[in-house]
Amino acid sequence: MTISSRGQLVGTCNARLSVSEIARQMGISRSTMRCWLQQFEESANLADLPSSGRPKLTNTADDVRIVADIRNHPFTNAMATTEWLHLEVSARTVR
């Protein structure tokens, strides 16, 4: 969901519609709607928050190369893609 869509959620909520009605109109669950409203109320921020857990092993450029290789060679496997692109990650990461 884009930041502008999240802004629409907040704006629509200010129009006094119910959470259920807004969620239905936007095509999202009520729990997702409540999460975005809570985040906005607590921080006035609708951007994605940093995720917990281990950082990504590939960067955007690697991701683009992986997708391009898979599109060009749809019947290859993750191990071959990893080796072909000289990535220092496991085949499971590429998969």
N, C-alpha and C positions, 0 to 999 in steps of 0.2 A: 504494500500500500504506500502510495507516495505521500510526501509531507503535505501537499495541497489537499489530498483526500482526507488526511487526518484533520486538517484545518476545517474542512467542510463538516466533519463529525462534530467538532467543538462548536462551530457556528450554528449548526442545526440544533444542537442541544440547547444553545442559548435561546432558540426560538420556541422553547418550551414543549418540544415533542418528547415523547417517552423514549427511553433507551431502546426498548423493543422495537418501536416504530422506526427509529433512525437506523438501527442495525438491519432491519428488514429492507429499508430503502437502499442502503449502501451495500447489501449483499454480504454482510459479515455476521459473525455470531455476537450474541449479547455480551459474552465474556470478553471478546476482543474489544468491543465497544467500551466496556467498563475499564479495561486496562488502559486504553488510550486516554480516556477521560481522567482516570486517576493520575496518570503520568503528567498530563497537562496541568491538573490542579496542584500537584506537588512541585512541579518545576517550571511550568509555563514553557515546556519544551516538547515538541512533537517529533524530533529527530530520533533515529534508532539509537538506543543506548548500547554501550559496549557489551558484548556478550561475554559470559563467563567461560571458563575452560581454556583449553590449549589454543594458542594462536594458530592461524592458518599456516600451512607449510608451503603453499604456492602463492604467488602474487598474481595480480590481474593479468600481466603479460603471459605468465605460465598458463593461466586458465584459458586465455584466448588461443594459445598454441595447442593446448590439449583438445579443445573443442574443434579447432580447425583440422587437426590430425584425425580425429574420430570421424568428422564429416567426410574427409577425403578418403579414409580407409574404414568404412563402416563395419567390416568383418574382422578387424584386428582385435587383439585383446589388450588389457591394461598393461601387462608386462611389456609387450612390444612397443606400445606408445611411450612408456616410461623410458625404455632404452633408446628408442629412436630420437626422442627429444632431449636426451641426456639430462633427465631430471634426477635430482638426488632425493627422491622420495620413494616410498614403496608403491607397488602396483595398486595396493588397496587404496592409497590416497588418490590415485588417478581415477580409479574406478568410481 
